[in-house]
C-alpha cells in the first residue's frame, strides 16, 4: 500500500519527505467523495479535507500541471475546513504540490486567473481574493492571517474621477509573508523577498528584500531565509 501511495504522490514525497504512516494519516483526513469527485473532474490529484468546501462553477476550471497535488483543508488543527470558490469562467492554475491549510479561504472571481507555484503553502486562516490576476510563485510560505487581494472591491472617487479598484498582484518565488500581512492590489514582490508580520504592501518590493510597516518600507536588502 505504501508503494502505491508513493506512486500517486511523487511530488508530495519529493517536497515533504515524511514517514509512510504520516501519509496514510493524511489520507485518512480526506473526504473521500469530494477527493474522488475533484480528482476525476480536474484530471489530477485534489485532496479535500473533511469539513472543507470546494465550489467550482461549471464554466470555471482548476488546471493541474503533471505531478501536481493540490491539498485543501488537510493540515492544521482548526475546527473548520478550508474554502475554495471559483466563480464563472475563472481559472486556478496549480503547478506541483500546493497546500491550503484549514480555515483558509480562496476566492477567484469572474474571468479571473490565480496561479500558484510548486511547494507553496497557505497557513491556517490566510485568504486570497482574486478579481483579475494574482500570481504566487513556487516555494512561498504564506503565514497565518495573511490577506492577498488584487482588488479594493469598491471604487474610490475624487473630484468626479474614479480609479480602477483592480490591479494585478505578483508574488515571486521563494517569498515569505509574515503573519497578518496584507498584500494589496498592484503589489509586486521580487523573488526571495520577506514581508514582516502585519505589514501592508501596495507597491514593488525588490528581490531578496525585507519590508515592514504600514505602508511597507525596505528594512534590509540582500537577505536569504529558510524554513
matplotlib code that plots the C-alpha trace (Angstrom):
import matplotlib.pyplot as plt

x = [0.0, 2.9, 4.4, 1.1, 0.7, 4.2, 3.3, 0.2, 2.1, 5.6, 5.7, 4.4, 7.2, 9.9, 9.0, 8.0, 9.6, 7.7, 7.3, 4.7, 2.3, 2.1, 1.0, -1.6, -2.8, -3.1, -5.2, -7.5, -8.3, -9.7, -13.4, -13.3, -16.2, -15.0, -11.5, -12.6, -15.0, -12.5, -9.7, -11.8, -13.2, -9.9, -7.9, -5.3, -4.8, -7.0, -7.3, -10.1, -10.1, -13.2, -15.3, -13.8, -15.9, -15.0, -17.4, -16.3, -18.7, -19.4, -17.6, -14.6, -11.6, -8.7, -5.7, -3.3, 0.2, 1.8, 2.8, 0.7, -1.1, -3.5, -4.3, -7.3, -8.0, -6.0, -3.2, -3.8, -5.8, -8.5, -12.1, -13.2, -12.1, -10.8, -13.0, -12.2, -14.6, -14.2, -16.8, -17.9, -15.1, -12.3, -9.2, -7.0, -3.6, -1.5, 2.0, 3.3, 2.5, 0.3, -1.1, -4.1, -4.4, -7.6, -9.6, -8.1, -10.3, -9.6, -12.0, -11.4, -13.8, -15.5, -12.9, -10.0, -6.9, -5.0, -1.6, 0.2, 3.7, 5.1, 5.9, 3.8, 1.6, -1.0, -1.1, -4.2, -6.6, -4.9, -7.0, -6.7, -9.3, -8.5, -10.6, -8.4, -4.9, -2.9, 0.4, 2.1, 5.5, 7.0, 8.3, 6.4, 5.5, 2.2, 1.8, -1.4, -3.8, -2.2, -4.6, -3.8, -6.2, -5.8, -8.9, -10.3, -13.7, -15.2, -14.1, -12.6, -13.9, -12.0, -13.0, -15.5, -12.7, -12.7, -9.8, -9.9, -10.4, -8.3, -4.6, -2.6, -0.7, 2.6, 4.5, 7.8, 9.3, 10.6, 8.8, 8.0, 4.9, 4.6, 1.5, -1.3, 0.4, -1.7, -0.8, -3.0, -3.6, -0.6, 1.9, 4.9, 7.2, 10.6, 12.0, 13.2, 11.6, 10.3, 7.3, 7.2, 4.2, 1.5, 3.0, 0.8, 2.4, 1.0, 3.9, 7.1, 9.5, 13.0, 14.2, 15.7, 14.5, 12.8, 9.9, 7.9, 5.5, 2.3, 2.9, 5.7, 9.2, 12.5, 14.4, 17.1, 18.5, 20.3, 18.8, 18.0, 15.7, 15.0, 12.2]
y = [0.0, 2.4, 1.8, 2.6, 5.7, 6.9, 6.4, 8.5, 11.4, 11.6, 15.4, 15.3, 12.9, 14.9, 18.2, 16.9, 13.5, 12.0, 8.6, 6.5, 6.4, 10.3, 10.0, 7.4, 9.6, 12.5, 10.3, 9.4, 13.1, 13.3, 13.5, 10.5, 11.5, 15.1, 14.0, 11.4, 13.9, 16.7, 14.5, 13.0, 16.3, 18.1, 15.0, 15.2, 14.8, 17.1, 16.0, 17.7, 17.6, 16.8, 19.8, 21.8, 23.3, 23.4, 25.3, 25.4, 26.9, 24.7, 27.2, 27.5, 25.2, 24.0, 23.4, 20.9, 20.5, 17.0, 15.5, 18.0, 17.5, 20.2, 19.7, 21.6, 21.7, 18.7, 20.1, 22.2, 22.0, 24.5, 23.1, 24.5, 23.3, 25.4, 27.1, 27.3, 29.0, 29.6, 31.8, 31.6, 31.4, 31.7, 29.5, 28.2, 27.1, 24.8, 23.6, 21.0, 20.4, 23.2, 23.0, 25.1, 24.5, 24.5, 27.8, 29.3, 31.0, 31.3, 33.0, 33.5, 35.9, 36.1, 35.6, 35.9, 33.8, 32.6, 30.9, 29.1, 27.5, 24.3, 24.0, 27.0, 26.6, 28.8, 28.6, 28.5, 31.5, 33.1, 34.2, 35.1, 37.3, 37.3, 39.5, 39.7, 38.2, 37.0, 35.1, 33.4, 31.8, 28.5, 27.8, 30.6, 30.4, 32.2, 32.6, 32.6, 35.5, 36.8, 38.6, 38.8, 41.0, 42.2, 44.5, 47.1, 45.8, 49.4, 52.4, 55.5, 58.7, 62.0, 65.2, 63.2, 61.0, 57.4, 54.9, 51.2, 49.1, 46.3, 45.8, 42.5, 41.1, 39.3, 37.3, 35.9, 32.6, 31.7, 34.6, 34.6, 36.6, 37.0, 36.6, 39.0, 40.9, 42.5, 42.3, 44.7, 45.5, 46.4, 44.8, 43.1, 41.0, 40.1, 36.6, 35.7, 38.8, 38.7, 40.6, 41.2, 40.4, 43.0, 44.9, 46.4, 46.0, 48.1, 48.6, 46.9, 45.1, 44.3, 40.7, 39.5, 42.5, 42.6, 45.1, 46.1, 48.8, 50.5, 51.1, 48.6, 50.1, 48.3, 47.5, 45.2, 44.1, 41.0, 38.6, 34.9, 32.8, 29.1, 27.1]
z = [0.0, 0.8, -2.7, -4.4, -2.3, -3.3, -7.0, -6.5, -4.8, -6.2, -5.9, -2.3, -1.3, -3.1, -1.4, 2.0, 2.8, 5.8, 7.3, 5.5, 8.4, 8.1, 4.5, 5.5, 8.3, 5.9, 3.5, 6.4, 6.9, 3.4, 2.4, 0.1, -2.0, -2.5, -3.2, -5.8, -7.5, -7.7, -8.8, -11.6, -12.7, -12.9, -14.0, -11.3, -7.5, -5.5, -1.8, 0.1, 3.9, 5.9, 6.5, 3.7, 0.9, -2.8, -5.1, -8.7, -11.3, -14.3, -16.6, -14.2, -14.1, -12.0, -14.2, -12.8, -14.2, -14.3, -11.0, -9.1, -5.8, -4.5, -0.8, 0.5, 4.3, 5.3, 7.6, 10.7, 13.9, 13.2, 13.8, 10.4, 7.0, 4.1, 1.5, -2.2, -4.6, -8.3, -10.0, -13.7, -16.2, -13.6, -13.5, -10.8, -12.1, -9.9, -10.6, -8.2, -4.6, -3.1, 0.4, 1.6, 5.3, 7.3, 7.9, 4.7, 2.1, -1.6, -3.9, -7.7, -9.3, -12.7, -15.5, -13.0, -13.0, -9.9, -10.4, -7.6, -7.9, -6.6, -2.9, -1.8, 1.2, 2.9, 6.7, 8.7, 8.4, 5.4, 2.4, -1.3, -3.1, -6.8, -9.0, -12.1, -12.0, -9.0, -9.4, -6.5, -7.3, -6.2, -2.7, -1.0, 2.7, 3.5, 7.2, 9.2, 8.8, 5.6, 3.2, -0.6, -2.5, -6.1, -5.7, -3.4, -4.5, -4.2, -6.4, -4.9, -6.5, -6.2, -8.0, -10.1, -11.4, -10.2, -10.2, -11.1, -8.0, -9.5, -10.3, -10.7, -7.8, -8.4, -5.7, -6.9, -6.0, -2.5, -0.7, 3.0, 4.0, 7.8, 9.9, 9.3, 6.5, 3.8, 0.1, -1.8, -5.5, -7.6, -5.2, -6.8, -4.6, -6.1, -5.7, -2.2, -0.6, 3.0, 4.3, 8.1, 10.2, 10.0, 7.0, 4.2, 0.8, -2.1, -4.5, -5.8, -3.4, -4.8, -4.8, -1.5, 0.5, 3.9, 4.1, 7.2, 8.3, 7.0, 4.2, 3.9, 3.5, 2.8, 6.0, 4.7, 1.4, 0.1, 2.6, 2.5, 4.5, 5.2, 6.8]

ax = plt.figure().add_subplot(projection="3d")
ax.plot(x, y, z, "-o")
ax.set_aspect("equal")
plt.show()
